[in-house]
Amino acid sequence: MNQPSVERAAQNGHRANGQPTLSPEQLRVEIARTRAELASTAEALAERFDVPTRVKQRLRESRLLHDRPTLIAAAVAVVGSIVAIWAYRHRRDA
Protein backbone atom coordinates (compact mmCIF):
# COMPACT_ATOMS: atom_id res chain seq x y z
CA MET A 1 0.00 0.00 0.00
CA ASN A 2 2.97 2.29 0.54
CA GLN A 3 4.12 1.79 -3.06
CA PRO A 4 1.53 4.05 -4.81
CA SER A 5 2.33 7.00 -2.56
CA VAL A 6 6.07 6.55 -3.28
CA GLU A 7 5.38 6.46 -7.01
CA ARG A 8 3.14 9.51 -6.78
CA ALA A 9 5.80 11.40 -4.80
CA ALA A 10 8.45 10.46 -7.36
CA GLN A 11 6.24 11.77 -10.18
CA ASN A 12 5.99 15.11 -8.35
CA GLY A 13 9.78 15.36 -8.14
CA HIS A 14 10.06 14.34 -4.48
CA ARG A 15 11.00 11.24 -2.55
CA ALA A 16 8.52 9.68 -0.15
CA ASN A 17 10.19 11.52 2.75
CA GLY A 18 9.64 14.88 1.03
CA GLN A 19 13.21 15.36 -0.18
CA PRO A 20 13.59 16.53 -3.80
CA THR A 21 14.88 14.09 -6.38
CA LEU A 22 16.82 16.80 -8.20
CA SER A 23 20.60 16.67 -8.32
CA PRO A 24 22.62 19.43 -6.64
CA GLU A 25 23.42 20.92 -10.06
CA GLN A 26 19.74 20.90 -11.03
CA LEU A 27 18.92 22.62 -7.75
CA ARG A 28 21.56 25.30 -8.44
CA VAL A 29 20.07 25.93 -11.87
CA GLU A 30 16.57 26.13 -10.39
CA ILE A 31 17.76 28.54 -7.69
CA ALA A 32 19.46 30.74 -10.30
CA ARG A 33 16.29 30.78 -12.41
CA THR A 34 14.17 31.68 -9.38
CA ARG A 35 16.56 34.48 -8.42
CA ALA A 36 16.40 35.90 -11.95
CA GLU A 37 12.59 35.84 -11.84
CA LEU A 38 12.57 37.54 -8.45
CA ALA A 39 14.99 40.21 -9.66
CA SER A 40 12.78 40.89 -12.67
CA THR A 41 9.71 41.11 -10.46
CA ALA A 42 11.48 43.44 -8.03
CA GLU A 43 12.53 45.74 -10.89
CA ALA A 44 8.98 45.84 -12.23
CA LEU A 45 7.61 46.67 -8.80
CA ALA A 46 10.22 49.38 -8.26
CA GLU A 47 9.28 50.99 -11.58
CA ARG A 48 5.61 50.72 -10.75
CA PHE A 49 5.99 52.46 -7.38
CA ASP A 50 8.38 55.17 -8.62
CA VAL A 51 5.59 57.72 -8.93
CA PRO A 52 7.70 60.87 -9.42
CA THR A 53 9.51 59.35 -12.41
CA ARG A 54 6.26 58.08 -13.90
CA VAL A 55 4.66 61.54 -13.56
CA LYS A 56 7.67 63.20 -15.23
CA GLN A 57 7.53 60.69 -18.08
CA ARG A 58 3.83 61.32 -18.64
CA LEU A 59 4.42 65.07 -18.65
CA ARG A 60 7.17 64.68 -21.26
CA GLU A 61 4.89 62.54 -23.43
CA SER A 62 2.05 65.03 -22.99
CA ARG A 63 4.26 67.94 -24.04
CA LEU A 64 5.46 66.08 -27.12
CA LEU A 65 1.90 65.40 -28.20
CA HIS A 66 0.89 68.98 -27.60
CA ASP A 67 3.98 70.49 -29.23
CA ARG A 68 3.47 68.72 -32.54
CA PRO A 69 0.18 70.39 -33.45
CA THR A 70 1.78 73.73 -32.59
CA LEU A 71 4.71 73.00 -34.89
CA ILE A 72 2.39 71.88 -37.67
CA ALA A 73 0.25 75.01 -37.28
CA ALA A 74 3.38 77.18 -37.38
CA ALA A 75 4.61 75.43 -40.54
CA VAL A 76 1.22 75.87 -42.20
CA ALA A 77 1.20 79.56 -41.24
CA VAL A 78 4.67 80.09 -42.71
CA VAL A 79 3.82 78.29 -45.95
CA GLY A 80 0.49 80.14 -46.16
CA SER A 81 2.24 83.47 -45.66
CA ILE A 82 4.75 82.68 -48.40
CA VAL A 83 1.97 81.70 -50.80
CA ALA A 84 -0.03 84.84 -49.92
CA ILE A 85 3.00 87.09 -50.50
CA TRP A 86 3.76 85.34 -53.79
CA ALA A 87 0.12 85.67 -54.93
CA TYR A 88 0.02 89.34 -53.95
CA ARG A 89 3.23 90.12 -55.86
CA HIS A 90 2.13 88.04 -58.82
CA ARG A 91 -1.17 89.99 -59.08
CA ARG A 92 0.56 93.32 -58.59
CA ASP A 93 3.04 92.60 -61.40
CA ALA A 94 0.34 91.42 -63.79
Phi and psi restraints in degrees (range 20) as a CNS / XPLOR table:
assign (resid 1 and name C) (resid 2 and name N)
       (resid 2 and name CA) (resid 2 and name C) 1.0 -73.8 20.0 2
assign (resid 2 and name N) (resid 2 and name CA)
       (resid 2 and name C) (resid 3 and name N) 1.0 -23.2 20.0 2
assign (resid 2 and name C) (resid 3 and name N)
       (resid 3 and name CA) (resid 3 and name C) 1.0 -61.2 20.0 2
assign (resid 3 and name N) (resid 3 and name CA)
       (resid 3 and name C) (resid 4 and name N) 1.0 -46.9 20.0 2
assign (resid 3 and name C) (resid 4 and name N)
       (resid 4 and name CA) (resid 4 and name C) 1.0 -60.6 20.0 2
assign (resid 4 and name N) (resid 4 and name CA)
       (resid 4 and name C) (resid 5 and name N) 1.0 -38.5 20.0 2
assign (resid 4 and name C) (resid 5 and name N)
       (resid 5 and name CA) (resid 5 and name C) 1.0 -68.5 20.0 2
assign (resid 5 and name N) (resid 5 and name CA)
       (resid 5 and name C) (resid 6 and name N) 1.0 -33.0 20.0 2
assign (resid 5 and name C) (resid 6 and name N)
       (resid 6 and name CA) (resid 6 and name C) 1.0 -66.8 20.0 2
assign (resid 6 and name N) (resid 6 and name CA)
       (resid 6 and name C) (resid 7 and name N) 1.0 -43.4 20.0 2
assign (resid 6 and name C) (resid 7 and name N)
       (resid 7 and name CA) (resid 7 and name C) 1.0 -64.0 20.0 2
assign (resid 7 and name N) (resid 7 and name CA)
       (resid 7 and name C) (resid 8 and name N) 1.0 -42.9 20.0 2
assign (resid 7 and name C) (resid 8 and name N)
       (resid 8 and name CA) (resid 8 and name C) 1.0 -63.4 20.0 2
assign (resid 8 and name N) (resid 8 and name CA)
       (resid 8 and name C) (resid 9 and name N) 1.0 -41.3 20.0 2
assign (resid 8 and name C) (resid 9 and name N)
       (resid 9 and name CA) (resid 9 and name C) 1.0 -64.3 20.0 2
assign (resid 9 and name N) (resid 9 and name CA)
       (resid 9 and name C) (resid 10 and name N) 1.0 -40.0 20.0 2
assign (resid 9 and name C) (resid 10 and name N)
       (resid 10 and name CA) (resid 10 and name C) 1.0 -65.3 20.0 2
assign (resid 10 and name N) (resid 10 and name CA)
       (resid 10 and name C) (resid 11 and name N) 1.0 -35.7 20.0 2
assign (resid 10 and name C) (resid 11 and name N)
       (resid 11 and name CA) (resid 11 and name C) 1.0 -67.8 20.0 2
assign (resid 11 and name N) (resid 11 and name CA)
       (resid 11 and name C) (resid 12 and name N) 1.0 -28.4 20.0 2
assign (resid 11 and name C) (resid 12 and name N)
       (resid 12 and name CA) (resid 12 and name C) 1.0 -85.9 20.0 2
assign (resid 12 and name N) (resid 12 and name CA)
       (resid 12 and name C) (resid 13 and name N) 1.0 3.4 20.0 2
assign (resid 12 and name C) (resid 13 and name N)
       (resid 13 and name CA) (resid 13 and name C) 1.0 86.2 20.0 2
assign (resid 13 and name N) (resid 13 and name CA)
       (resid 13 and name C) (resid 14 and name N) 1.0 17.4 20.0 2
assign (resid 13 and name C) (resid 14 and name N)
       (resid 14 and name CA) (resid 14 and name C) 1.0 -132.3 20.0 2
assign (resid 14 and name N) (resid 14 and name CA)
       (resid 14 and name C) (resid 15 and name N) 1.0 153.8 20.0 2
assign (resid 14 and name C) (resid 15 and name N)
       (resid 15 and name CA) (resid 15 and name C) 1.0 -79.7 20.0 2
assign (resid 15 and name N) (resid 15 and name CA)
       (resid 15 and name C) (resid 16 and name N) 1.0 170.7 20.0 2
assign (resid 15 and name C) (resid 16 and name N)
       (resid 16 and name CA) (resid 16 and name C) 1.0 -61.1 20.0 2
assign (resid 16 and name N) (resid 16 and name CA)
       (resid 16 and name C) (resid 17 and name N) 1.0 -28.9 20.0 2
assign (resid 16 and name C) (resid 17 and name N)
       (resid 17 and name CA) (resid 17 and name C) 1.0 -86.7 20.0 2
assign (resid 17 and name N) (resid 17 and name CA)
       (resid 17 and name C) (resid 18 and name N) 1.0 6.7 20.0 2
assign (resid 17 and name C) (resid 18 and name N)
       (resid 18 and name CA) (resid 18 and name C) 1.0 93.2 20.0 2
assign (resid 18 and name N) (resid 18 and name CA)
       (resid 18 and name C) (resid 19 and name N) 1.0 -5.7 20.0 2
assign (resid 18 and name C) (resid 19 and name N)
       (resid 19 and name CA) (resid 19 and name C) 1.0 -76.6 20.0 2
assign (resid 19 and name N) (resid 19 and name CA)
       (resid 19 and name C) (resid 20 and name N) 1.0 141.1 20.0 2
assign (resid 19 and name C) (resid 20 and name N)
       (resid 20 and name CA) (resid 20 and name C) 1.0 -69.3 20.0 2
assign (resid 20 and name N) (resid 20 and name CA)
       (resid 20 and name C) (resid 21 and name N) 1.0 150.9 20.0 2
assign (resid 20 and name C) (resid 21 and name N)
       (resid 21 and name CA) (resid 21 and name C) 1.0 -93.5 20.0 2
assign (resid 21 and name N) (resid 21 and name CA)
       (resid 21 and name C) (resid 22 and name N) 1.0 4.6 20.0 2
assign (resid 21 and name C) (resid 22 and name N)
       (resid 22 and name CA) (resid 22 and name C) 1.0 -76.0 20.0 2
assign (resid 22 and name N) (resid 22 and name CA)
       (resid 22 and name C) (resid 23 and name N) 1.0 148.7 20.0 2
assign (resid 22 and name C) (resid 23 and name N)
       (resid 23 and name CA) (resid 23 and name C) 1.0 -75.5 20.0 2
assign (resid 23 and name N) (resid 23 and name CA)
       (resid 23 and name C) (resid 24 and name N) 1.0 162.9 20.0 2
assign (resid 23 and name C) (resid 24 and name N)
       (resid 24 and name CA) (resid 24 and name C) 1.0 -56.7 20.0 2
assign (resid 24 and name N) (resid 24 and name CA)
       (resid 24 and name C) (resid 25 and name N) 1.0 -38.7 20.0 2
assign (resid 24 and name C) (resid 25 and name N)
       (resid 25 and name CA) (resid 25 and name C) 1.0 -66.0 20.0 2
assign (resid 25 and name N) (resid 25 and name CA)
       (resid 25 and name C) (resid 26 and name N) 1.0 -40.7 20.0 2
assign (resid 25 and name C) (resid 26 and name N)
       (resid 26 and name CA) (resid 26 and name C) 1.0 -63.9 20.0 2
assign (resid 26 and name N) (resid 26 and name CA)
       (resid 26 and name C) (resid 27 and name N) 1.0 -38.8 20.0 2
assign (resid 26 and name C) (resid 27 and name N)
       (resid 27 and name CA) (resid 27 and name C) 1.0 -63.9 20.0 2
assign (resid 27 and name N) (resid 27 and name CA)
       (resid 27 and name C) (resid 28 and name N) 1.0 -40.3 20.0 2
assign (resid 27 and name C) (resid 28 and name N)
       (resid 28 and name CA) (resid 28 and name C) 1.0 -62.1 20.0 2
assign (resid 28 and name N) (resid 28 and name CA)
       (resid 28 and name C) (resid 29 and name N) 1.0 -42.8 20.0 2
assign (resid 28 and name C) (resid 29 and name N)
       (resid 29 and name CA) (resid 29 and name C) 1.0 -63.9 20.0 2
assign (resid 29 and name N) (resid 29 and name CA)
       (resid 29 and name C) (resid 30 and name N) 1.0 -43.3 20.0 2
assign (resid 29 and name C) (resid 30 and name N)
       (resid 30 and name CA) (resid 30 and name C) 1.0 -63.6 20.0 2
assign (resid 30 and name N) (resid 30 and name CA)
       (resid 30 and name C) (resid 31 and name N) 1.0 -41.0 20.0 2
assign (resid 30 and name C) (resid 31 and name N)
       (resid 31 and name CA) (resid 31 and name C) 1.0 -63.7 20.0 2
assign (resid 31 and name N) (resid 31 and name CA)
       (resid 31 and name C) (resid 32 and name N) 1.0 -42.8 20.0 2
assign (resid 31 and name C) (resid 32 and name N)
       (resid 32 and name CA) (resid 32 and name C) 1.0 -63.2 20.0 2
assign (resid 32 and name N) (resid 32 and name CA)
       (resid 32 and name C) (resid 33 and name N) 1.0 -40.9 20.0 2
assign (resid 32 and name C) (resid 33 and name N)
       (resid 33 and name CA) (resid 33 and name C) 1.0 -64.6 20.0 2
assign (resid 33 and name N) (resid 33 and name CA)
       (resid 33 and name C) (resid 34 and name N) 1.0 -43.4 20.0 2
assign (resid 33 and name C) (resid 34 and name N)
       (resid 34 and name CA) (resid 34 and name C) 1.0 -63.9 20.0 2
assign (resid 34 and name N) (resid 34 and name CA)
       (resid 34 and name C) (resid 35 and name N) 1.0 -41.1 20.0 2
assign (resid 34 and name C) (resid 35 and name N)
       (resid 35 and name CA) (resid 35 and name C) 1.0 -62.0 20.0 2
assign (resid 35 and name N) (resid 35 and name CA)
       (resid 35 and name C) (resid 36 and name N) 1.0 -41.8 20.0 2
assign (resid 35 and name C) (resid 36 and name N)
       (resid 36 and name CA) (resid 36 and name C) 1.0 -62.7 20.0 2
assign (resid 36 and name N) (resid 36 and name CA)
       (resid 36 and name C) (resid 37 and name N) 1.0 -42.2 20.0 2
assign (resid 36 and name C) (resid 37 and name N)
       (resid 37 and name CA) (resid 37 and name C) 1.0 -63.4 20.0 2
assign (resid 37 and name N) (resid 37 and name CA)
       (resid 37 and name C) (resid 38 and name N) 1.0 -42.8 20.0 2
assign (resid 37 and name C) (resid 38 and name N)
       (resid 38 and name CA) (resid 38 and name C) 1.0 -64.3 20.0 2
assign (resid 38 and name N) (resid 38 and name CA)
       (resid 38 and name C) (resid 39 and name N) 1.0 -40.0 20.0 2
assign (resid 38 and name C) (resid 39 and name N)
       (resid 39 and name CA) (resid 39 and name C) 1.0 -62.8 20.0 2
assign (resid 39 and name N) (resid 39 and name CA)
       (resid 39 and name C) (resid 40 and name N) 1.0 -42.4 20.0 2
assign (resid 39 and name C) (resid 40 and name N)
       (resid 40 and name CA) (resid 40 and name C) 1.0 -63.2 20.0 2
assign (resid 40 and name N) (resid 40 and name CA)
       (resid 40 and name C) (resid 41 and name N) 1.0 -43.0 20.0 2
assign (resid 40 and name C) (resid 41 and name N)
       (resid 41 and name CA) (resid 41 and name C) 1.0 -64.8 20.0 2
assign (resid 41 and name N) (resid 41 and name CA)
       (resid 41 and name C) (resid 42 and name N) 1.0 -41.4 20.0 2
assign (resid 41 and name C) (resid 42 and name N)
       (resid 42 and name CA) (resid 42 and name C) 1.0 -63.6 20.0 2
assign (resid 42 and name N) (resid 42 and name CA)
       (resid 42 and name C) (resid 43 and name N) 1.0 -40.6 20.0 2
assign (resid 42 and name C) (resid 43 and name N)
       (resid 43 and name CA) (resid 43 and name C) 1.0 -62.9 20.0 2
assign (resid 43 and name N) (resid 43 and name CA)
       (resid 43 and name C) (resid 44 and name N) 1.0 -43.6 20.0 2
assign (resid 43 and name C) (resid 44 and name N)
       (resid 44 and name CA) (resid 44 and name C) 1.0 -63.2 20.0 2
assign (resid 44 and name N) (resid 44 and name CA)
       (resid 44 and name C) (resid 45 and name N) 1.0 -41.4 20.0 2
assign (resid 44 and name C) (resid 45 and name N)
       (resid 45 and name CA) (resid 45 and name C) 1.0 -66.4 20.0 2
assign (resid 45 and name N) (resid 45 and name CA)
       (resid 45 and name C) (resid 46 and name N) 1.0 -40.3 20.0 2
assign (resid 45 and name C) (resid 46 and name N)
       (resid 46 and name CA) (resid 46 and name C) 1.0 -61.9 20.0 2
assign (resid 46 and name N) (resid 46 and name CA)
       (resid 46 and name C) (resid 47 and name N) 1.0 -42.5 20.0 2
assign (resid 46 and name C) (resid 47 and name N)
       (resid 47 and name CA) (resid 47 and name C) 1.0 -64.2 20.0 2
assign (resid 47 and name N) (resid 47 and name CA)
       (resid 47 and name C) (resid 48 and name N) 1.0 -39.9 20.0 2
assign (resid 47 and name C) (resid 48 and name N)
       (resid 48 and name CA) (resid 48 and name C) 1.0 -65.1 20.0 2
assign (resid 48 and name N) (resid 48 and name CA)
       (resid 48 and name C) (resid 49 and name N) 1.0 -37.1 20.0 2
assign (resid 48 and name C) (resid 49 and name N)
       (resid 49 and name CA) (resid 49 and name C) 1.0 -94.1 20.0 2
assign (resid 49 and name N) (resid 49 and name CA)
       (resid 49 and name C) (resid 50 and name N) 1.0 3.9 20.0 2
assign (resid 49 and name C) (resid 50 and name N)
       (resid 50 and name CA) (resid 50 and name C) 1.0 -88.0 20.0 2
assign (resid 50 and name N) (resid 50 and name CA)
       (resid 50 and name C) (resid 51 and name N) 1.0 74.7 20.0 2
assign (resid 50 and name C) (resid 51 and name N)
       (resid 51 and name CA) (resid 51 and name C) 1.0 -62.4 20.0 2
assign (resid 51 and name N) (resid 51 and name CA)
       (resid 51 and name C) (resid 52 and name N) 1.0 -45.1 20.0 2
assign (resid 51 and name C) (resid 52 and name N)
       (resid 52 and name CA) (resid 52 and name C) 1.0 -58.1 20.0 2
assign (resid 52 and name N) (resid 52 and name CA)
       (resid 52 and name C) (resid 53 and name N) 1.0 -41.8 20.0 2
assign (resid 52 and name C) (resid 53 and name N)
       (resid 53 and name CA) (resid 53 and name C) 1.0 -67.0 20.0 2
assign (resid 53 and name N) (resid 53 and name CA)
       (resid 53 and name C) (resid 54 and name N) 1.0 -39.8 20.0 2
assign (resid 53 and name C) (resid 54 and name N)
       (resid 54 and name CA) (resid 54 and name C) 1.0 -64.9 20.0 2
assign (resid 54 and name N) (resid 54 and name CA)
       (resid 54 and name C) (resid 55 and name N) 1.0 -38.1 20.0 2
assign (resid 54 and name C) (resid 55 and name N)
       (resid 55 and name CA) (resid 55 and name C) 1.0 -65.7 20.0 2
assign (resid 55 and name N) (resid 55 and name CA)
       (resid 55 and name C) (resid 56 and name N) 1.0 -44.5 20.0 2
assign (resid 55 and name C) (resid 56 and name N)
       (resid 56 and name CA) (resid 56 and name C) 1.0 -60.7 20.0 2
assign (resid 56 and name N) (resid 56 and name CA)
       (resid 56 and name C) (resid 57 and name N) 1.0 -41.6 20.0 2
assign (resid 56 and name C) (resid 57 and name N)
       (resid 57 and name CA) (resid 57 and name C) 1.0 -63.1 20.0 2
assign (resid 57 and name N) (resid 57 and name CA)
       (resid 57 and name C) (resid 58 and name N) 1.0 -43.6 20.0 2
assign (resid 57 and name C) (resid 58 and name N)
       (resid 58 and name CA) (resid 58 and name C) 1.0 -64.6 20.0 2
assign (resid 58 and name N) (resid 58 and name CA)
       (resid 58 and name C) (resid 59 and name N) 1.0 -37.0 20.0 2
assign (resid 58 and name C) (resid 59 and name N)
       (resid 59 and name CA) (resid 59 and name C) 1.0 -64.6 20.0 2
assign (resid 59 and name N) (resid 59 and name CA)
       (resid 59 and name C) (resid 60 and name N) 1.0 -42.6 20.0 2
assign (resid 59 and name C) (resid 60 and name N)
       (resid 60 and name CA) (resid 60 and name C) 1.0 -60.5 20.0 2
assign (resid 60 and name N) (resid 60 and name CA)
       (resid 60 and name C) (resid 61 and name N) 1.0 -45.2 20.0 2
assign (resid 60 and name C) (resid 61 and name N)
       (resid 61 and name CA) (resid 61 and name C) 1.0 -63.5 20.0 2
assign (resid 61 and name N) (resid 61 and name CA)
       (resid 61 and name C) (resid 62 and name N) 1.0 -40.3 20.0 2
assign (resid 61 and name C) (resid 62 and name N)
       (resid 62 and name CA) (resid 62 and name C) 1.0 -63.0 20.0 2
assign (resid 62 and name N) (resid 62 and name CA)
       (resid 62 and name C) (resid 63 and name N) 1.0 -42.8 20.0 2
assign (resid 62 and name C) (resid 63 and name N)
       (resid 63 and name CA) (resid 63 and name C) 1.0 -64.6 20.0 2
assign (resid 63 and name N) (resid 63 and name CA)
       (resid 63 and name C) (resid 64 and name N) 1.0 -40.6 20.0 2
assign (resid 63 and name C) (resid 64 and name N)
       (resid 64 and name CA) (resid 64 and name C) 1.0 -62.1 20.0 2
assign (resid 64 and name N) (resid 64 and name CA)
       (resid 64 and name C) (resid 65 and name N) 1.0 -41.8 20.0 2
assign (resid 64 and name C) (resid 65 and name N)
       (resid 65 and name CA) (resid 65 and name C) 1.0 -68.0 20.0 2
assign (resid 65 and name N) (resid 65 and name CA)
       (resid 65 and name C) (resid 66 and name N) 1.0 -34.5 20.0 2
assign (resid 65 and name C) (resid 66 and name N)
       (resid 66 and name CA) (resid 66 and name C) 1.0 -81.4 20.0 2
assign (resid 66 and name N) (resid 66 and name CA)
       (resid 66 and name C) (resid 67 and name N) 1.0 -27.0 20.0 2
assign (resid 66 and name C) (resid 67 and name N)
       (resid 67 and name CA) (resid 67 and name C) 1.0 -73.2 20.0 2
assign (resid 67 and name N) (resid 67 and name CA)
       (resid 67 and name C) (resid 68 and name N) 1.0 -32.6 20.0 2
assign (resid 67 and name C) (resid 68 and name N)
       (resid 68 and name CA) (resid 68 and name C) 1.0 -62.7 20.0 2
assign (resid 68 and name N) (resid 68 and name CA)
       (resid 68 and name C) (resid 69 and name N) 1.0 -47.1 20.0 2
assign (resid 68 and name C) (resid 69 and name N)
       (resid 69 and name CA) (resid 69 and name C) 1.0 -60.8 20.0 2
assign (resid 69 and name N) (resid 69 and name CA)
       (resid 69 and name C) (resid 70 and name N) 1.0 -33.7 20.0 2
assign (resid 69 and name C) (resid 70 and name N)
       (resid 70 and name CA) (resid 70 and name C) 1.0 -65.2 20.0 2
assign (resid 70 and name N) (resid 70 and name CA)
       (resid 70 and name C) (resid 71 and name N) 1.0 -44.4 20.0 2
assign (resid 70 and name C) (resid 71 and name N)
       (resid 71 and name CA) (resid 71 and name C) 1.0 -63.8 20.0 2
assign (resid 71 and name N) (resid 71 and name CA)
       (resid 71 and name C) (resid 72 and name N) 1.0 -41.0 20.0 2
assign (resid 71 and name C) (resid 72 and name N)
       (resid 72 and name CA) (resid 72 and name C) 1.0 -64.7 20.0 2
assign (resid 72 and name N) (resid 72 and name CA)
       (resid 72 and name C) (resid 73 and name N) 1.0 -43.5 20.0 2
assign (resid 72 and name C) (resid 73 and name N)
       (resid 73 and name CA) (resid 73 and name C) 1.0 -62.8 20.0 2
assign (resid 73 and name N) (resid 73 and name CA)
       (resid 73 and name C) (resid 74 and name N) 1.0 -39.7 20.0 2
assign (resid 73 and name C) (resid 74 and name N)
       (resid 74 and name CA) (resid 74 and name C) 1.0 -64.5 20.0 2
assign (resid 74 and name N) (resid 74 and name CA)
       (resid 74 and name C) (resid 75 and name N) 1.0 -42.5 20.0 2
assign (resid 74 and name C) (resid 75 and name N)
       (resid 75 and name CA) (resid 75 and name C) 1.0 -64.2 20.0 2
assign (resid 75 and name N) (resid 75 and name CA)
       (resid 75 and name C) (resid 76 and name N) 1.0 -41.8 20.0 2
assign (resid 75 and name C) (resid 76 and name N)
       (resid 76 and name CA) (resid 76 and name C) 1.0 -63.9 20.0 2
assign (resid 76 and name N) (resid 76 and name CA)
       (resid 76 and name C) (resid 77 and name N) 1.0 -40.3 20.0 2
assign (resid 76 and name C) (resid 77 and name N)
       (resid 77 and name CA) (resid 77 and name C) 1.0 -64.0 20.0 2
assign (resid 77 and name N) (resid 77 and name CA)
       (resid 77 and name C) (resid 78 and name N) 1.0 -41.9 20.0 2
assign (resid 77 and name C) (resid 78 and name N)
       (resid 78 and name CA) (resid 78 and name C) 1.0 -64.8 20.0 2
assign (resid 78 and name N) (resid 78 and name CA)
       (resid 78 and name C) (resid 79 and name N) 1.0 -47.7 20.0 2
assign (resid 78 and name C) (resid 79 and name N)
       (resid 79 and name CA) (resid 79 and name C) 1.0 -63.6 20.0 2
assign (resid 79 and name N) (resid 79 and name CA)
       (resid 79 and name C) (resid 80 and name N) 1.0 -42.2 20.0 2
assign (resid 79 and name C) (resid 80 and name N)
       (resid 80 and name CA) (resid 80 and name C) 1.0 -61.9 20.0 2
assign (resid 80 and name N) (resid 80 and name CA)
       (resid 80 and name C) (resid 81 and name N) 1.0 -39.5 20.0 2
assign (resid 80 and name C) (resid 81 and name N)
       (resid 81 and name CA) (resid 81 and name C) 1.0 -64.6 20.0 2
assign (resid 81 and name N) (resid 81 and name CA)
       (resid 81 and name C) (resid 82 and name N) 1.0 -42.9 20.0 2
assign (resid 81 and name C) (resid 82 and name N)
       (resid 82 and name CA) (resid 82 and name C) 1.0 -61.7 20.0 2
assign (resid 82 and name N) (resid 82 and name CA)
       (resid 82 and name C) (resid 83 and name N) 1.0 -44.7 20.0 2
assign (resid 82 and name C) (resid 83 and name N)
       (resid 83 and name CA) (resid 83 and name C) 1.0 -64.7 20.0 2
assign (resid 83 and name N) (resid 83 and name CA)
       (resid 83 and name C) (resid 84 and name N) 1.0 -41.4 20.0 2
assign (resid 83 and name C) (resid 84 and name N)
       (resid 84 and name CA) (resid 84 and name C) 1.0 -63.7 20.0 2
assign (resid 84 and name N) (resid 84 and name CA)
       (resid 84 and name C) (resid 85 and name N) 1.0 -43.2 20.0 2
assign (resid 84 and name C) (resid 85 and name N)
       (resid 85 and name CA) (resid 85 and name C) 1.0 -64.0 20.0 2
assign (resid 85 and name N) (resid 85 and name CA)
       (resid 85 and name C) (resid 86 and name N) 1.0 -43.3 20.0 2
assign (resid 85 and name C) (resid 86 and name N)
       (resid 86 and name CA) (resid 86 and name C) 1.0 -62.1 20.0 2
assign (resid 86 and name N) (resid 86 and name CA)
       (resid 86 and name C) (resid 87 and name N) 1.0 -44.7 20.0 2
assign (resid 86 and name C) (resid 87 and name N)
       (resid 87 and name CA) (resid 87 and name C) 1.0 -64.9 20.0 2
assign (resid 87 and name N) (resid 87 and name CA)
       (resid 87 and name C) (resid 88 and name N) 1.0 -40.4 20.0 2
assign (resid 87 and name C) (resid 88 and name N)
       (resid 88 and name CA) (resid 88 and name C) 1.0 -62.7 20.0 2
assign (resid 88 and name N) (resid 88 and name CA)
       (resid 88 and name C) (resid 89 and name N) 1.0 -46.4 20.0 2
assign (resid 88 and name C) (resid 89 and name N)
       (resid 89 and name CA) (resid 89 and name C) 1.0 -66.8 20.0 2
assign (resid 89 and name N) (resid 89 and name CA)
       (resid 89 and name C) (resid 90 and name N) 1.0 -37.6 20.0 2
assign (resid 89 and name C) (resid 90 and name N)
       (resid 90 and name CA) (resid 90 and name C) 1.0 -65.2 20.0 2
assign (resid 90 and name N) (resid 90 and name CA)
       (resid 90 and name C) (resid 91 and name N) 1.0 -40.6 20.0 2
assign (resid 90 and name C) (resid 91 and name N)
       (resid 91 and name CA) (resid 91 and name C) 1.0 -69.4 20.0 2
assign (resid 91 and name N) (resid 91 and name CA)
       (resid 91 and name C) (resid 92 and name N) 1.0 -38.5 20.0 2
assign (resid 91 and name C) (resid 92 and name N)
       (resid 92 and name CA) (resid 92 and name C) 1.0 -65.5 20.0 2
assign (resid 92 and name N) (resid 92 and name CA)
       (resid 92 and name C) (resid 93 and name N) 1.0 -38.2 20.0 2
assign (resid 92 and name C) (resid 93 and name N)
       (resid 93 and name CA) (resid 93 and name C) 1.0 -76.3 20.0 2
assign (resid 93 and name N) (resid 93 and name CA)
       (resid 93 and name C) (resid 94 and name N) 1.0 -21.0 20.0 2
